Amino acid sequence: MEDRFWKQLLRGTLPLLVWAAHFAFCYLLAAAQCTPAAMRAGGPDRGVMIVATVLALLVCAWLMWRERGIMKAASAAPLLDWSAALGALLAFVGIIWTGLPLLLVQGCA
């Protein structure tokens, strides 16, 4: 454990964990608010979903910014550096992709 395995693993997977947390939170919120027992007149609470999406995007943008030097030193970067940088980019796009349908839903039909 001299190479700090868990810290390196978290660095490489943290953006994807942010994406998964955002996905789970938003879809569980929408499902909970669209059940017959908790039906809302206007559908899922868009304000909460917008805040969650913006926070997740900010976290992924910060993670991308933190890994910004990777693209400059492309030939010397190890695999962990590439996975952290590209994972943050993938998570950023994924959060936008999964957040758009949630924000466009008109109601709980």
Contacts in CASP RR format, 6 or more apart in sequence:
PFRMAT RR
TARGET T0000
AUTHOR 0000-0000-0000
METHOD contacts of the structure
MODEL  1
MEDRFWKQLLRGTLPLLVWAAHFAFCYLLAAAQCTPAAMRAGGPDRGVMI
VATVLALLVCAWLMWRERGIMKAASAAPLLDWSAALGALLAFVGIIWTGL
PLLLVQGCA
8 80 0 8 1.000
11 80 0 8 1.000
11 84 0 8 1.000
12 80 0 8 1.000
12 83 0 8 1.000
12 84 0 8 1.000
12 87 0 8 1.000
14 63 0 8 1.000
14 84 0 8 1.000
15 60 0 8 1.000
15 63 0 8 1.000
15 84 0 8 1.000
15 87 0 8 1.000
15 88 0 8 1.000
15 90 0 8 1.000
15 91 0 8 1.000
15 92 0 8 1.000
16 87 0 8 1.000
16 90 0 8 1.000
16 91 0 8 1.000
18 56 0 8 1.000
18 59 0 8 1.000
18 60 0 8 1.000
18 63 0 8 1.000
18 91 0 8 1.000
18 95 0 8 1.000
19 56 0 8 1.000
19 60 0 8 1.000
19 90 0 8 1.000
19 91 0 8 1.000
19 94 0 8 1.000
19 95 0 8 1.000
19 98 0 8 1.000
21 56 0 8 1.000
22 52 0 8 1.000
22 53 0 8 1.000
22 56 0 8 1.000
22 95 0 8 1.000
22 98 0 8 1.000
22 99 0 8 1.000
23 98 0 8 1.000
25 52 0 8 1.000
26 49 0 8 1.000
26 52 0 8 1.000
26 53 0 8 1.000
26 98 0 8 1.000
26 99 0 8 1.000
26 102 0 8 1.000
27 102 0 8 1.000
29 44 0 8 1.000
29 45 0 8 1.000
29 48 0 8 1.000
29 49 0 8 1.000
29 52 0 8 1.000
30 44 0 8 1.000
30 49 0 8 1.000
30 102 0 8 1.000
30 105 0 8 1.000
32 38 0 8 1.000
33 39 0 8 1.000
33 40 0 8 1.000
33 43 0 8 1.000
33 44 0 8 1.000
33 45 0 8 1.000
33 108 0 8 1.000
34 40 0 8 1.000
34 43 0 8 1.000
34 44 0 8 1.000
34 107 0 8 1.000
34 108 0 8 1.000
39 108 0 8 1.000
40 108 0 8 1.000
42 106 0 8 1.000
42 107 0 8 1.000
42 108 0 8 1.000
43 105 0 8 1.000
43 106 0 8 1.000
43 107 0 8 1.000
43 108 0 8 1.000
44 102 0 8 1.000
44 105 0 8 1.000
44 107 0 8 1.000
44 108 0 8 1.000
46 103 0 8 1.000
49 99 0 8 1.000
49 102 0 8 1.000
49 103 0 8 1.000
50 103 0 8 1.000
53 95 0 8 1.000
53 99 0 8 1.000
53 102 0 8 1.000
53 103 0 8 1.000
56 95 0 8 1.000
57 92 0 8 1.000
57 95 0 8 1.000
57 96 0 8 1.000
60 88 0 8 1.000
60 91 0 8 1.000
60 92 0 8 1.000
60 95 0 8 1.000
61 92 0 8 1.000
63 84 0 8 1.000
63 88 0 8 1.000
63 91 0 8 1.000
64 85 0 8 1.000
64 88 0 8 1.000
64 89 0 8 1.000
64 92 0 8 1.000
67 81 0 8 1.000
67 84 0 8 1.000
67 85 0 8 1.000
67 88 0 8 1.000
68 85 0 8 1.000
70 77 0 8 1.000
70 81 0 8 1.000
70 82 0 8 1.000
70 84 0 8 1.000
70 85 0 8 1.000
71 85 0 8 1.000
END
